[in-house]
Amino acid sequence: MMELRLTAEEEDLLRDLLQEHQTHLLREIAKADHHEFRDGLRRRCTMLEAILDKVQAPVHAAA
């Protein structure tokens, strides 16, 4: 497991970059002709969505 501490500004930038890349991947998936290539892009998009969910999840500090 990796822990990454970011300022609010850094977190916003990371979230924006991930969302931009997700949009790019979705466009590439729509244009892809080869089944295997499209599947690879879909796997990357799924992983990216999981990372975005983690970045967007509220952080609960340990008491």
N, C-alpha and C positions, 0 to 999 in steps of 0.2 A: 504494500500500500504506500502511496506517495502523499505527502502533505505539502500543500502549496499555500503560502500566505501572500495575499495580494491586498493592495490598497483598494478602496472603492473604485477609483479611477481605472486601475489596472484590471479589476474584475469586469467593469463595463466594457473596456476595450477587448478583453478576451472573449466575452459573450458576443460582442458585435462581430469579431473575426470568425468565431465559430458559426454564427448564424449566416454570415456571408458565404462561408465555404459550404454550408449545408445547401444554400440556394444554388450555388454553382454545381454541386454534386447532383442535385435534383434535375437541373437542366441537362447535364451530361447523361444522366440515366435516360431521360426522355429521348435524347438524340442517338444513343448507342445502338449500333446494329448487331454487334456480336453478343450472343447470349452470355458467354462466360465473362466478358468485360462488364456487361451490365450487372451481372450478379456480384462481381467484385465491387463495383461502385455502390451497389445496394448494401453490401456488408459494411463498407466504410461509412455510409450514411447512417446506418443503424448504430454503429459505434459512436459516431459523432453526436447523434441524438441522445445517447446514454450519457456522454460527457456533458452535453448541454443541460440535461436534467440535473446532473450533479452540481454544475456551476450555479444553476438557478435555484437549487434547493436551499431553504433557510438553514443556517448553521446554528446548532444548539451547543452552547458552551457547556463544558463539564462543570459541575458545581463543586 
